[in-house]
């Protein structure tokens, strides 16, 4: 087990925004730090939600499996984000798998501890509500996209969401800074691997994106926005 | 092009909009989709002008005129980008 973390690790985390040093120290003292090597599960769908979680470093994929075995990527969690916490307040079961897609350092608080912390420091509860509100809005957008948009626009929107969360400027353009497979993109957009491959290949031949087995670089950011937002093409340009 | 223009051209769209909110209506008038865009922290004013087929000097002049401040008074704050 890694050593107990410094309260400073909670600074900048939206869940702990606005807390004073004493409250941060309280929260960190009750946290359980854990390491999760790439490829391992942090928790599993259907298991009792024993804790609330916050990611310190790495990247976690939240993936839900339907009764027919079909998987949907709900979201990717980056450093500083909370995850798996909602189940404490619902039916007490994790609604999805959380899988480390990079080596991860995570803090968790047992369910009773998390609610106790929220009682002692109501700002944590308010912050959690605002995080959940933001995610609900994102899911509403995704639902609308799935219901109304062509698959090409959905894929473009999924890449833009990942850029917002984990974009990094590189010489060739904007890179999504974690391992992302075409299967992941298919599971984020409610389409098939075949469709994602066909779409990304077309975009590659137009020089819009470049995708390796696990890495995606947006070479023409504006062209991707044009597809996602259905903008009019610029006169005299492709 | 002045030195101040060059600085303005090399700001990211996110920096431009956060330091000079008055430019937002100008961007919308030019048909730019930058406000709220996920790419705004990564693309410079110069790159945005190019992507939208705008003439850079004229675009910079419009931006500089947006809140009545002359170009040389632009303060550049670096905003946090991930």
HADDOCK unambig.tbl for C-alpha pairs under 7 A between the chains (distance, minus, plus):
assign (segid A and resid 160 and name CA) (segid B and resid 38 and name CA) 5.90 0.50 0.50
assign (segid A and resid 163 and name CA) (segid B and resid 38 and name CA) 6.38 0.50 0.50
assign (segid A and resid 164 and name CA) (segid B and resid 38 and name CA) 4.89 0.50 0.50
assign (segid A and resid 166 and name CA) (segid B and resid 82 and name CA) 6.89 0.50 0.50
assign (segid A and resid 167 and name CA) (segid B and resid 82 and name CA) 6.71 0.50 0.50
assign (segid A and resid 168 and name CA) (segid B and resid 82 and name CA) 6.53 0.50 0.50
assign (segid A and resid 169 and name CA) (segid B and resid 42 and name CA) 5.94 0.50 0.50
assign (segid A and resid 221 and name CA) (segid B and resid 39 and name CA) 6.67 0.50 0.50
assign (segid A and resid 222 and name CA) (segid B and resid 51 and name CA) 6.34 0.50 0.50
assign (segid A and resid 234 and name CA) (segid B and resid 52 and name CA) 5.82 0.50 0.50
assign (segid A and resid 234 and name CA) (segid B and resid 53 and name CA) 6.44 0.50 0.50
